[in-house]
Amino acid sequence: MDEKKTDLDWIEGMMRVSQFHFPQAGPFVSSTEDEPDGMVHLGWDQNKLFPAYRVTNPDGSTELVPFTPLAQTPPKGYVGDFYVDEFTDQAIKMRWKSLRDRDAMELVFEARRDIAIPHQFRATGTLDPRGRIEPEGDVDLSTIRRPAFFGQAPFNEPIAQADGATSIVEFTVPREPHETIHLGLSDSIKLRGWHLRGRGVPDGKGGHVRAVVVVNAGRTMETTAIQGSSEPPIYWEDSREKWMINPTGVGFAQNECWGLAGWRTNHILAYWKAGFDVLTFDKRGHGISGGQNDSNTNEQAQDIFRALDALETGKGLRVLTPRGELVEGDRAAGLLLAENTSAKDVPVIITGASQGCMITCWAMHKNFVGGCDFERGDVKQDGPLGYNVRAAILFAPFPSGLGYRAPIDSLVEASRRLDLNVQMFLSSETLATVDRWPGVFIGRGLWDYSESLEGSLEIYRRAKGPKAFVTVRGPHGENEWGPESTVYMRDHMVTFALNIMADKPMTDLPQPRSLREAVENAPPFWSFGAQLPNKS
């Protein structure tokens, strides 16, 4: 424990980023929802009192189950759609520009520094030189770790099953605005990752169709980084009476990046085993991809469509096939697209967790609504992109926008966009237009700090296409959910994706009618660290 205490300052800093701030006296829910039945002391990752509903478990016992409350509510007498009207890109920028209180401005700058810009995550290769590359340079794709690498001892990951279907892919994309405006960079960068060829999924008409799931990992996560430890990611710190990040398990001696084993197994492998093609690559600024900044989710969303276009045309594309053949340019055109169809014909599902969810939401907005380049001085107003995207699958979600987060977050995001030309958190454009999405799945922990539970429910309610809202008793990160909840969520996620492709109704998935039902629907498995040690 002494070694852990030397890292407590760093750990506390990480925890500040994950705290969800809300008025301690409420209101905790809107006037249309049931008032909470009580307050409970929640452990990881909030370590404070949270509102809760009393839930009856399958064995007949009852207990209070906490959830993330509202962070802010409309002023008394407010007329209009508060969570949309007050949290658009234009509205948050106007508030930031009109702020004159120097103390308040300094609080915004302090909060903004919690997510440094520019910044990169580069852990891949720090524990094992196999797979280490220079992301900004020319790379021998055969040096990038494949699924089989993770099938070796001591990792023994099941993702190795997909090695014979996996190609290493590299896409060429332009720099983002922060790099060009603030860093003076104008060259292109490379994004690298995996493409897993699937066997096809049922089309609901007696046949099968090839379809692609584009998988976007969360912040800090690198597709080919090592997770060598199964040690719990958190521990109880007696001196602070809190659950804390376990420094021996996160980015230290046994792991390059925590959570990758579960991500590769329960997302990438799960879709592939269901029959889907899977495309996943490190986000710009992460791992084996180039880029000087890791936080521009709008630019990372555009990278999805750049990658799909490259798979069609071969422009800026290199592919190392499972047989070890390097194919690039015109020779790579159409090689990995289903039945060699165009990029806009192949059925696509886009999914992501946490920062990957932000990327997914901006991608859906670009495809079905139009331009949303809010980090640029001249916001593009292009029309919808028109790819054959069938649905979005969102985890650790952010889609309801800044109105369902603490008020300071709106000012922080506005300052990022205006001062640094970086766009990260969702403003309310997705909440206003989610009804244009063809389908949406929301999967989250009940006390996830990404947004109020009611915000996620509002996205679900406003969506018009096939949809599902799946909850578990857990926090933001699924690494702490526990195996029962993780499998529960994974199975529902795959069911939703298969239903989408077969045009089946979503009657086999949770469809809550209220906030209370969203809490009650979560299975009776508590995440690790949810309660105090003497109550576990």
N, C-alpha and C positions, 0 to 999 in steps of 0.2 A: 504493500500500500504506500510505502514511502516514495517509491519511484513515481507512483501516480500523482502524489501530491505536488511533485515538482512541475507538473503540467496543468495544474488546476486553473491558472490564469488563462491559458489558452482554451481550456475546456469551457470555462465560464464565458469567454468571448463567443465561442461557437453557440453556446446555449442562448445567449442574448438574441441571436439572429432567429432562433426558433420559438421565442416567446410570443404568445398571442395576447395582445392587450385589449381589454374590454372594460367598460365601466363596472366597478365592483358592486355597485348598488343596482345594476340593471338599467333599463329593461334588457332582459336576456333574449327575448323572442319578440316577434311582431305581435300586434294585437289580434291577428287571426289564428295564432297558434296557442296551444295549451301552455299555461305557465308551468315552469319547472316544479317538480315535487319536492325538491330539496337541493342542498349543496353538498358536495363530497370533495374530500381532499384527493386530488389527482396526482399521481406520481409522475413517471416519465411520460412526456417530456416537458410538462408544465410546472409540476411541483407547487401547485397552489389550488385553492378552492375553485371548483367549476360547477355550474348548474347541472342538474340531472333529472331524468325521468325514472320513476319506479317501474321496473320491468319484471314480469313473471317469467321465470325460466321453465324449460320443459319438465323439470322435476318438481314443479310447483312452488319452489322457493322464490322469494322476491328480493330485489336489490336495486339500489340507485345506480344508474348507468350515466356517466357524464357525457357531455357533448360541447362542441365549440359554439359559444353564444354569438349574438350580434356584437360587432365591434362599434357600430354607430347606428343611429336611427334618425329618421327625418325630424327636423325641427317641428315644434307644435304648430299646427295649422298649415303645414307645407302642402302645396298643390302641385301635382305633377308626379312623374316617375322618378323618385329621388335617386334610386340606385343606378339608374341610367343617366338622367339629366345632369347630375352633379359630378359624374366621374368619367365623362368623355375625355378624350385627349385634349380637346379645346378647353374644357372646363378646368381641368387640373393645371394646365399651363397658365391660364388666366389667374388662378389663385396664387401660383408661385410667383408670377411676374408682379402681382400687386402686394406681395408680402413685404412689409417694411420693418417689422420687428426684428432687430438684429439677434436677440437671444433666440427667437423662434427659428431664424435662419440657421444659426449655429447648431441647433438641435437637429435640423434636417441634414446639415453637412456631416454631423457626427453619425447619424443613422446611415447615411449614404456610404460612409467609409466601412461599414460592416461588410459590404460587397464591393471590394476594391475594383477600380477600373483604371487602366487595363490590368488584367490578371489572367493567369493560365493555370490549368491543372495538368501536371506532367509526372505521373507516378509510374506509368508503365515502364518496366525494365529496371526499376530501382532495387528490386530484390534478386532478380535473375536477369542477367544480361541478354539472354535469349528473348528476342522480341523488342529490345531497345532500339529505337531509331532516332534520327534527327528529323523531327516533323516538318521543318521548313526546307529541308533539302530534298535531293533526288534519292529515292528509296528503292532498295531491292525488295520487292513485295514478298519474296520468299522468306525474308527474315521476320515477317510479322507473324505473331502467334496464331495458330489455327485451333479449331475446337479440339483436335487430338492432343494438343499440348496440355489442355486442362483435364484430359482423361488419365494423365500420368499420376503416379503417387508423388506427393501426398494429397493431391487435389481430388482425384477420382470423381470428377464432375461428369454427369450424364450428357452434357453438351457434346462430348466426344462422339456420341452416336451420329451426329450430323456432319462429321468431318468429310465423308465422301460426297456430300451434296453442297459443300461450302467453297465458294470462290472468294478470294481476297479482291476487294474493289478499291479503286482510287479515282476520285472526281476532282476536276479543276474548277475552282470558283473564284470570284473576285473578292478583294478586300472589302471590309465593312466601313461605314462612315467614320467611326472613331479612328480607325487606322489611317484612313486617307486624310482626314481633316486635322487630327491632333498629332499623329505620329509620322505623317508625311510618306506613307507607304502606298505604292500603287501597283505592285506586282500581284500576280495571282497566288493562291494557296491551294493546298491539296487536302481533301477529306478522305479518310481511309476507314475501311471496316470490312464487314462480311456480307455476302449474299448467299442465302441458303435456298436451294431449289427444292420446292415442294412437289408432292405427287398430285396435287389438285384437291379441291373440296367439292362436296355435293352442291349442285346448282338448283336443286329443288324440282328439276324436270326429269330426273332419272339419269342424269349424266354428271360429269365433273367439269370444273373450270379452274384454270390457274388464276390465282389472285395473290397480290402482294400485301403483306403487312409491313409498314414502315415503322420501326421501333426506335423511339427516342428516349434515351436514358436520362436520368435526373442529373442535377448539378453534382460535380466532382466525379461522376462515374465514367470509367474508361473501358470500352468494350473488351479489351484484351489484357486488362490488369489482373494481377493475382490477388485472390483472397485465400490465404493459406490457413486461417484460424477459424475455428467454430466457437471460440470463446464468446460469451455474451457481450454484446457491444456496449453495455452499460453496467454500472455497479453502484451500490449504495455508499455514499460518503457520509460517515457518522458526524464528522466535524461540521458539515454544512447541512445535514439532514435533508439531503437531496439525492435523487438519482442523477448520475453524471456519466458522460461519455467515457468509455474505458480506453485509456490511452495505449494500453498494450494491444488492443484489438483494432485500432483505427489508424492506419497509415504509419504503423510502427514496425516492429521486427517481423511480424508474421503476415502482414497484408500490405500490398501496394494500394489497394482501395477496398474499403469495406462494402459488403453487400453485392459484390459482383457474381458470386456463385449462385445466389438466389435469383439475380436478374437474368443470368444466362439460362437457368433452369426453368424458371416460372414464367418467363416472357418469351425470349427468343426460341428456346427449345419447344415450349408448349405450343406455339403457333405452328412451328414446323411439323411437329408430330401430328397436329390436326390436319395437315395437308397444305398449308399455306407456304408460298415463297416468303422469305423474310429478308428485308433489307435493313441493316443497322450499321451506322458508322459513327465514329466519335464526332461530337460536336466541334465546331471551330473553337480553338483555344483549349481543347481537351486532348489528352493522350497522344495518339498517333496521328491526329489531324493537325494541320497548320493553323496559323492565326495567333494574334497577340492578345486577343480578348475573348473571354469565355461566357459573356453574359448577354449578348444581343440576341434575344430569342426571336425577334422579327427577322433578322438576317438568317438565323438558323432555320427558320420556317421556310424561307425562300430556297435554302439549300436542298430541301426535299424535292422541290420541283426541278431544280437544276440537275439533281441526280437522276430523276426519272427521265428528263430530256436526254441526258448523256447516255443512258441505257438504250435509248432509241437511236440516237445519231452517232454515238461513239466519240463525239467531240470531247476532248480532254479526259477521256476514260481509259483506264488500264484495268485489265482483269487477269488475275492469276487463277486458272481453273483448278479444280480438285486434282487433275492429273499433272499439274505443275507447268502447264503451258501458259506463257505470257501472251495475251492478246490485247491490242490497243487500237485506238482510232477507228477507222472504217471497218477493220476486221472485227472489232468488238461490238459494232452496231447491231442491236437486236439480239445479241447472244443470250442475255439473261432475262429479256422480257418474255412474258408468257406468250407462247405461240408466235413470237416475233411481231406482235401487234404494236401499234404506236403507243407512246407514253400516255396519251390521253384516252386510249381505249382500255388498257389493262385495268381491271378492278383493283382498287386500292383501299385499304383501311389504314388510318394513321393513329398511332397510339403513343403515349408518353406519360411519364410520372414526374411530378414536381416541375423542375425546369423543362423537362420533356413535355409536360402537359401544356406549359405556356407556348412552347414551340408548336405543338399540335393545334392549339386554339388559333394562333395566328395563321397557320397553314389553312385551316378550315375557313377562316374569314377571307383570306386571299382567294381561295378557290370558289366560294359561293357568294361572297359579297363584293369584294374588290380591294383596292389598294389600301394599305394600312402602315405605310412607312413613316410613322410619326416621329422617328428620331432624326429625320432629315429636315433641313430648313424649308424645303419645298415638298410638301406631302404629296405623294403620288395618288392620283384618283383613278387609277386603271380599273377596268371592269373585272368581273370574276374570271379566274384562270380557266375553269372548265375542264379539269381533269376528272376522271371517273372515280372519284372518291366516294365510297359507299357509307362510311361512318367514321366517327372518332371514338376512341376508347381512352378515357381520362382517369389517371390515378393521381393521388395526392394533389387534388385539383385546385385550379385558380380561375376557372372560366367566368365566374360571376363578377369579377372585377374588383376594383379598389374600394368600392362602397362597402364591401363585406370584409374589409381589413381596417386596421387602426388608421385614424385620420392622417397621421404623419406620413404614412406610406404613399398617399397621393402626391404630397409635396416632394418626397424623395424621388418618386418616379418622374414627376414633371422636371425636376432639376437634372435627372439623368438624361432625359431626352433633349432638353434645351441646352444644357451646359456641356454635356459630354457626348452627345449624339449616340446614345445607347438606349435601346428600348428593351425593357425586360418584363415587368409585371403587366398584367392585363388591365387596360382601362375598360370602360363599360361597353365598348363596341360589340364584344361577343355576346354579352347579356342581351343587348338590344336586337341582335340578329340571329340568335341560335335557332330560331324557328325556320331558318333557311337551310340548316344542316340536314342531310338526309337521315342521319341516325346518330345517337350518342349514348354511350355507356359511361356512368360515373361510378368509380370505385374508390372508397376512402375510409380512413379511420374516423371514428366518431369525434375524437378530439384533435383532429388534424389542424395544425396552425395555419395551413395555407389559406383557408377562408372559413367564414362562419358556415356551420352545417346548413343553416337556412339559405345561404347563398347557393350552395350546391343544389339544394332542393328547388330553388327558384329557376336555375338553369334547366333542371329536369322538367319542371312544370311548363316552361316556355317552349321547350323543344316539341316539334310537331311530328317528327318521324318516329320510327322504331326506337325505343329507349329502355334504359334500365338504370336503377339507382341502388347500388350494393354497398352495404356498410359492414364494418367489423368493429369490435371493441379494441381500438388501438389508436396510436398516434400517427404522425405524418409518415414516418419511415416504416416500410413493411418489414424491415429487418428485425423489428421488435414485436411484430404481430404474433408470432408463434406459428408452428406448422399447421395447426388446424385452420386458423383464419386465412393463412396464405393459400392453402389448397382450396378452401372454400371460394376465395376470390378468383383464383386462377381458373377453376372449373366454370364459374359463371362468366368470366371474361371470354373463354374459348367458346362457350355455348352461344353467347351473344354474337361473336364473329361468324360462327357457322350459320346461325339463324339469319344474319344479314345477307350472307351469300346465297342462301336457299330461299330467301323471301318468306321466312317462317315468322309467325307472330311471336311476341316475347312473353307469352303467358307463363313460361317456366322460369321467369326471372322476377326479382322483387320490383314492385311498382307501388311505392308508398304514397298514401294520400295526405299525409301530414308529417310534421316534424317528429311527433311522438312515434309514429309508425316507422320512420327512418331509424330511430333509436331501437325500437322493439325488434326490428328485422335483423339486427346484428346477431349472429350466433353467440351462444353463451361461453365464449372462450376469451379470457382476459389476456391482453398482451403482457409480455414480461415487463415488470417494473411499474405496472399501472397503479399499484397500491403500495402503501408503506410496508417495509419488510415484516413487521409483526402482524400485518393483516393479510399477507399473501397466502 
